[in-house]
């Protein structure tokens, strides 16, 4: 079972109450919050020789529609 919570004044406080017996061993792992750019950093810029206007005209390059 997974419980969510937050750290307040150095103590983990669960978002909802949990019926856990006194002394039970638990594991606390911080949730890593990354931006989309952070998650995709290893692939950003990895394709060489793309047109400079690809973002504006991707339909042209993919489907052959007129350029914007």
N, C-alpha and C positions, 0 to 999 in steps of 0.2 A: 504494500500500500504506500502511496506517495502523499505527503502532506506539504502544502505550500505555506510559506511564512516570510517574515522580514526580520532584519536585525534592528532592534531598538535598544539604544544605550548598551550595546555590546552583548545583548541577549537575544537569542532566536525566539521570536513570538510567532506561533502558528496563526494562520488566517482563520481557521476554524478549530473548534475544540476537537481533541483526539482522545479516545479512551485507551491510553497506554498505561500499562502497569508501572508502578514506581520501580526505578532501577533498570528498566529495559534499555538495551543498547540500541542506539540510533546512529545514522550516518547523515551528516549535513554536507551538501554540496552546493556551492554558489552557482546561481544560474548566470551563464555568460550572455550578456546582451551585446550583440554585434550588429553594426549597421549592414545593410545589403552590400555596400562597397567593401567593408571588412571581410564579409563572407566570400565575396567573389574576387578578392584581391589577387589570388593566384592565377586567374584567367583574364583579368582586365589587361588589355593591351597585348595579349598573347598571339593575336592573329596579325601577321605583317601585311603591308601593302593594301590596306583598305582605303577606299576613296574618302577624302576629307569631308564630303557632304553626305556620308552614309546615313547619319542620324536623320537628316532632313529628307532624304530621298530613298529610304530603304525599300519602299514599294517599287520604285523604278528598277533598282538593282535586283530585287527578288522576283517581281512579277512583270516587269517591262512596262509599267505605266509611265506616263509622261513625268518628267522631273518637275518639282515644285518651283 
